[in-house]
Each structure stands twice: as structure tokens, then as C-alpha cells.
């Protein structure tokens, strides 16, 4: 049994579970403290808050007596799947870079580059000019390419000028935020149809048509990711085929990193750039490709999010970077940078986020308590090596005992 716990995979899973449990316990303690210190909430309200923190995904609201009710909530579960898509892909972006010896803190900027390219392509092609699925594919590929190009910038700075990728990524994040804001500001993609949404870009369900010589947008003529029956399983939710695409991409990343020569070269370069070069691996190319692929994954995250047809972008993005890029770091670290594990940690992070919304909607608590839970979980994931060592129960190596021979010299036993 002890050998089972010494396996790296087992220790990684247990370290993640321990991090999650400690995070949930810390959140429950915080909820209890806030509840007991508030006359409005009290002990009963604190108990409700703890239940929502742990199982908010299955909350169906309040029953006739005002008590919390739990059960299968298709809308919440469907929305969890939808929100998990960008988290999974941004987590993969960070995980792939980390596996190749790089820290991609620029996923937010790459996400914005993918957002801009996707919306420009999806909204600029006139409705009827080509089949809708072709427009969808072109917009998706545009987002991937834009993210890859933006990710390649810090990769090239690292490869050719030896500039730290963290500093380069921070720089490209804010350049992307201001550049994307400017590009949308000078465009005709801002939603002027709804008077209260002039600061928003059209959803991709809006199609460009010519009416009496003037180009205008009309809802229902654009593109959206197909539901593939998920709207029947999870009625009222935003769930679509994007979750299947994210899972397929995660599996492909895993195969590339663990089963191909190309993946081995990327990881070898990350482990020791100079040794990899000595072995005949083109280290500069590997670094650039690693960051480009990481950027492509972040761009794909943005594409799938906005191609859903349910979401719209506030174009003044220079004021705040998208949270998906930074949450991807949490997803990757909690998954120990395993591509397959990113699927599950992305789903978990999405669920915790929805638990916070349920907490705010059904109680007097603030939804940002869930941020504390996530912070604790991420903080503990940084100590994953220490947790793994503790789980394996490794002991300090004992000094070999010496047996004296006839000559009086000691030999190791």
C-alpha cells in the first residue's frame, strides 16, 4: 500500500484533493465567521452559506417554506460546462508552457488577441456570402492564429534576446488590452441597435446584411456554436459543443507532450536548453513554438467563448484584463500541469465561481468569498511538492553503518 502512495500520479491527485478540501474548509470557516458576526445572517444563514459553498451547483433555490432546496439543476450545471471551456483552454495554455520550462503569464493578452480576431472575422463577413459553418470555422481559426502570433512575441524575445518571458508577457498583456480597445473603437462592430449597449460589440449571432444600399446587422443571421443536444439536457443554460472541443484539445495536447518526438523536444529544451542544443534540438525554435502553441490555446479559449452567440464584449478592455487568463494559472497549478487533469480542475473552478453567484443570489453573503477559497487552493497548489513528499512518507536517508574488518578499516554494510 505504501508503494501505491509513492507513485507520482497518486501523489499528484491526492495533493490536489487535499488542496481543494483545505480551501473549502477555509471558505466554510470564513462563511461561519462572517455569519456569526452579522445579525442579518446569523448561525442559520451561515449554515446555508456553507452548504452553498460546497454544493451550490445542485442548489435549486428556495422552496415554499423559504428553506434551501437541492437537486439536479440543469441550468446551473449547463452554465458550469459553458464557463469551464475558457478555463480549461487557458489552463492548458499555462500548463503546456510550464511543461516546456516557460511560465506563460500572458494568457490574458493572447485571449484578447483571439477575441479581437474572432469577432472581426465573424462579424465582417456578410451573412449569406458563405455557409455559416464555414464562417464559424474561419473565425475560430482566426482566433487561434491571433493568439499564436501574440504568444510568439514573448517566445521570440526569450529565444533570441534572453528576455524573461514573465516580463515580456506582462508587457504584451497591456499592449493587447490597449490595441484591442483601439481596434474596436474605430470599427463599426459596436452594438448601436440596443440603446443601452452602445459600448458593447455585437454578439456573433448578428449577421451583416445590405438593406437599401446600407450595411446593417440583424440578429439571427450570424453564427453560433452548435448545441449538439445539450440545450435539451440542460435547458435554459449556455452549454454548447465548445466543451467537447475543449476536451478533444486537452487530449491532443496530452498526446503531443507525452507520445511524440516533437513534445519530447519541447520538454527537453525546457528542462535544459543548452543540453538540448548539444543533443541536436533547435532550442530557439522550440521556445518560440512553445509560446506560440500556448498562445493558440488561449486564443481558442476566447474564440469558443464568444462564438457561443450568448456573450458580448465590452470593448473598453484596456481598463481590465480578462480574468480567464489569470484563472488559467490556477487551473494549471491545481492540475499539476497535466493536460487531462486541466479538464477536471477547469470544471471545478467553474463550479466554485457559480457557487459564489448562488451564495450572493440566495443569501446576504458577498460572492467574492469564493475568491478567498480559490486563493487558498492556488496557494496550497504551490506547495504541491511538499504535500506529495508528505503523502509518500519519505524518510531521511540513513547513513550506512560501518562494519570493521580484520584490518580495522570500515566497510559499508
C-alpha positions, 0 to 999 in steps of 0.5 A, spaced: 500 500 500 505 504 501 508 503 494 501 505 491 502 512 495 509 513 492 507 513 485 507 520 482 500 520 479 497 518 486 501 523 489 499 528 484 491 527 485 491 526 492 495 533 493 490 536 489 484 533 493 487 535 499 488 542 496 481 543 494 478 540 501 483 545 505 480 551 501 473 549 502 474 548 509 477 555 509 471 558 505 466 554 510 470 557 516 470 564 513 462 563 511 461 561 519 465 567 521 462 572 517 455 569 519 456 569 526 458 576 526 452 579 522 445 579 525 442 579 518 445 572 517 446 569 523 448 561 525 442 559 520 444 563 514 451 561 515 449 554 515 446 555 508 452 559 506 456 553 507 452 548 504 452 553 498 459 553 498 460 546 497 454 544 493 451 550 490 451 547 483 445 542 485 442 548 489 435 549 486 433 555 490 428 556 495 422 552 496 415 554 499 417 554 506 423 559 504 428 553 506 434 551 501 432 546 496 437 541 492 437 537 486 439 536 479 439 543 476 440 543 469 441 550 468 446 551 473 450 545 471 449 547 463 452 554 465 458 550 469 460 546 462 459 553 458 464 557 463 469 551 464 471 551 456 475 558 457 478 555 463 480 549 461 483 552 454 487 557 458 489 552 463 492 548 458 495 554 455 499 555 462 500 548 463 503 546 456 508 552 457 510 550 464 511 543 461 516 546 456 520 550 462 516 557 460 511 560 465 506 563 460 503 569 464 500 572 458 494 568 457 490 574 458 493 578 452 493 572 447 485 571 449 484 578 447 488 577 441 483 571 439 477 575 441 479 581 437 480 576 431 474 572 432 469 577 432 472 581 426 472 575 422 465 573 424 462 579 424 465 582 417 463 577 413 456 578 410 451 573 412 449 569 406 456 570 402 458 563 405 455 557 409 455 559 416 459 553 418 464 555 414 464 562 417 464 559 424 470 555 422 474 561 419 473 565 425 475 560 430 481 559 426 482 566 426 482 566 433 487 561 434 492 564 429 491 571 433 493 568 439 499 564 436 502 570 433 501 574 440 504 568 444 510 568 439 512 575 441 514 573 448 517 566 445 521 570 440 524 575 445 526 569 450 529 565 444 533 570 441 534 576 446 534 572 453 528 576 455 524 573 461 518 571 458 514 573 465 516 580 463 515 580 456 508 577 457 506 582 462 508 587 457 504 584 451 498 583 456 497 591 456 499 592 449 493 587 447 488 590 452 490 597 449 490 595 441 484 591 442 480 597 445 483 601 439 481 596 434 474 596 436 473 603 437 474 605 430 470 599 427 463 599 426 462 592 430 459 596 436 452 594 438 448 601 436 441 597 435 440 596 443 440 603 446 443 601 452 449 597 449 452 602 445 459 600 448 458 593 447 460 589 440 455 585 437 454 578 439 456 573 433 449 571 432 448 578 428 449 577 421 451 583 416 446 584 411 445 590 405 438 593 406 437 599 401 444 600 399 446 600 407 450 595 411 446 593 417 446 587 422 440 583 424 440 578 429 439 571 427 443 571 421 450 570 424 453 564 427 453 560 433 456 554 436 452 548 435 448 545 441 449 538 439 443 536 444 445 539 450 440 545 450 435 539 451 439 536 457 440 542 460 435 547 458 435 554 459 443 554 460 449 556 455 452 549 454 454 548 447 459 543 443 465 548 445 466 543 451 467 537 447 472 541 443 475 543 449 476 536 451 478 533 444 484 539 445 486 537 452 487 530 449 491 532 443 495 536 447 496 530 452 498 526 446 503 531 443 507 532 450 507 525 452 507 520 445 511 524 440 518 526 438 516 533 437 513 534 445 519 530 447 523 536 444 519 541 447 520 538 454 527 537 453 529 544 451 525 546 457 528 542 462 535 544 459 536 548 453 543 548 452 543 540 453 538 540 448 542 544 443 548 539 444 543 533 443 541 536 436 534 540 438 533 547 435 532 550 442 530 557 439 525 554 435 522 550 440 521 556 445 518 560 440 513 554 438 512 553 445 509 560 446 506 560 440 502 553 441 500 556 448 498 562 445 493 558 440 490 555 446 488 561 449 486 564 443 481 558 442 479 559 449 476 566 447 474 564 440 469 558 443 467 563 448 464 568 444 462 564 438 457 561 443 452 567 440 450 568 448 456 573 450 458 580 448 464 584 449 465 590 452 470 593 448 473 598 453 478 592 455 484 596 456 481 598 463 481 590 465 484 584 463 480 578 462 480 574 468 480 567 464 487 568 463 489 569 470 484 563 472 488 559 467 494 559 472 490 556 477 487 551 473 494 549 471 497 549 478 491 545 481 492 540 475 499 539 476 500 541 469 497 535 466 493 536 460 487 531 462 487 533 469 486 541 466 479 538 464 477 536 471 480 542 475 477 547 469 470 544 471 471 545 478 473 552 478 467 553 474 463 550 479 466 554 485 465 561 481 457 559 480 457 557 487 459 564 489 453 567 484 448 562 488 451 564 495 450 572 493 443 570 489 440 566 495 443 569 501 446 576 504 453 573 503 458 577 498 460 572 492 467 574 492 468 569 498 469 564 493 475 568 491 478 567 498 477 559 497 480 559 490 486 563 493 487 558 498 487 552 493 492 556 488 496 557 494 496 550 497 497 548 489 504 551 490 506 547 495 504 541 491 511 538 492 511 538 499 504 535 500 506 529 495 513 528 499 508 528 505 503 523 502 509 518 500 512 518 507 519 519 505 524 518 510 531 521 511 536 517 508 540 513 513 547 513 513 550 506 512 553 503 518 560 501 518 562 494 519 570 493 521 574 488 518 580 484 520 584 490 518 580 495 522 578 499 516 570 500 515 566 497 510 559 499 508 554 494 510 
